[in-house]
Amino acid sequence: MGQKYLLDTNVVLDFMGRKLPENSKVLLSKIIDDQINISAINKMELLGFTHVEQNLIAATSIVNNFILISHDVKDFQKIEELQFLDSYFM
């Protein structure tokens, strides 16, 4: 895989909870095996912190030329520079 991806918190949790559709699980397994990227904000959310700034996740993705994978479409759909994939429709 030449492209790099940033996984949003909900993707990590859905993957671990086996909630994703089969095609998404297969692709995410390959991404995780190849290289996994999460932002500092995602790490904070995974540690249980709430009310963190979602724009910083998008900024991390844009600055590093990552495709953001998330199921929070409404949080990210208006950011034009952002490359985005919905984790349930990959």
Kinemage of the C-alpha trace (Angstrom):
@kinemage 1
@onewidth
@group {chain A} dominant
@subgroup {mainchain}
@vectorlist {calphas} color= white
{ca met a 1} P 0.000 0.000 0.000
{ca gly a 2} L 1.544 3.287 -1.111
{ca gln a 3} L -1.087 5.547 0.406
{ca lys a 4} L -0.973 6.374 4.118
{ca tyr a 5} L -4.031 6.475 6.329
{ca leu a 6} L -4.963 8.068 9.646
{ca leu a 7} L -7.432 6.052 11.696
{ca asp a 8} L -9.996 7.941 13.741
{ca thr a 9} L -10.860 6.733 17.230
{ca asn a 10} L -14.239 5.332 16.192
{ca val a 11} L -12.559 3.168 13.560
{ca val a 12} L -10.146 1.658 16.083
{ca leu a 13} L -12.994 0.953 18.512
{ca asp a 14} L -15.285 -0.479 15.822
{ca phe a 15} L -12.464 -2.645 14.478
{ca met a 16} L -11.652 -4.005 17.943
{ca gly a 17} L -15.365 -4.503 18.670
{ca arg a 18} L -15.856 -6.386 15.383
{ca lys a 19} L -18.583 -3.967 14.281
{ca leu a 20} L -17.291 -3.099 10.808
{ca pro a 21} L -18.549 -4.644 7.558
{ca glu a 22} L -16.376 -7.475 6.242
{ca asn a 23} L -14.833 -5.483 3.367
{ca ser a 24} L -13.821 -2.726 5.807
{ca lys a 25} L -12.301 -5.259 8.220
{ca val a 26} L -10.188 -6.761 5.438
{ca leu a 27} L -8.879 -3.390 4.228
{ca leu a 28} L -8.244 -2.122 7.759
{ca ser a 29} L -6.366 -5.318 8.636
{ca lys a 30} L -4.019 -4.628 5.719
{ca ile a 31} L -3.615 -0.970 6.732
{ca ile a 32} L -2.877 -1.912 10.349
{ca asp a 33} L -0.382 -4.581 9.281
{ca asp a 34} L 1.373 -2.188 6.892
{ca gln a 35} L 1.401 0.976 9.006
{ca ile a 36} L -0.972 2.385 11.576
{ca asn a 37} L -1.275 6.127 12.117
{ca ile a 38} L -3.321 7.824 14.799
{ca ser a 39} L -3.066 11.402 15.982
{ca ala a 40} L -2.252 12.597 19.484
{ca ile a 41} L -5.931 13.579 19.759
{ca asn a 42} L -6.975 10.011 18.915
{ca lys a 43} L -4.614 8.715 21.594
{ca met a 44} L -6.241 11.045 24.122
{ca glu a 45} L -9.713 9.827 23.138
{ca leu a 46} L -8.630 6.188 23.393
{ca leu a 47} L -7.370 6.930 26.900
{ca gly a 48} L -10.822 8.200 27.845
{ca phe a 49} L -10.489 11.952 27.491
{ca thr a 50} L -13.609 13.648 26.141
{ca his a 51} L -14.322 16.963 24.440
{ca val a 52} L -11.197 17.044 22.307
{ca glu a 53} L -10.920 19.183 19.198
{ca gln a 54} L -11.864 17.207 16.079
{ca asn a 55} L -10.325 19.790 13.715
{ca leu a 56} L -6.855 18.800 15.012
{ca ile a 57} L -7.462 15.247 13.715
{ca ala a 58} L -8.244 16.641 10.268
{ca ala a 59} L -5.211 18.930 10.467
{ca thr a 60} L -2.931 15.971 11.265
{ca ser a 61} L -4.307 14.139 8.255
{ca ile a 62} L -3.936 17.095 5.897
{ca val a 63} L -0.421 18.079 7.018
{ca asn a 64} L 0.853 14.497 6.682
{ca asn a 65} L -1.028 13.776 3.442
{ca phe a 66} L -2.968 10.921 5.079
{ca ile a 67} L -6.415 9.726 4.076
{ca leu a 68} L -8.576 9.961 7.182
{ca ile a 69} L -10.706 6.897 7.863
{ca ser a 70} L -13.664 7.646 10.127
{ca his a 71} L -17.375 7.004 10.470
{ca asp a 72} L -17.953 10.560 11.755
{ca val a 73} L -18.862 11.943 8.352
{ca lys a 74} L -20.591 15.037 9.745
{ca asp a 75} L -17.462 16.062 11.690
{ca phe a 76} L -15.259 16.094 8.614
{ca gln a 77} L -17.376 16.479 5.455
{ca lys a 78} L -17.006 20.265 5.191
{ca ile a 79} L -13.205 20.291 5.247
{ca glu a 80} L -12.323 20.597 1.563
{ca glu a 81} L -8.608 19.761 1.781
{ca leu a 82} L -9.283 16.526 3.681
{ca gln a 83} L -9.034 13.154 1.974
{ca phe a 84} L -11.697 11.050 3.698
{ca leu a 85} L -13.083 7.497 3.694
{ca asp a 86} L -16.132 6.366 5.651
{ca ser a 87} L -15.086 3.239 7.538
{ca tyr a 88} L -18.420 1.529 6.851
{ca phe a 89} L -18.306 2.120 3.075
{ca met a 90} L -14.755 1.269 2.022
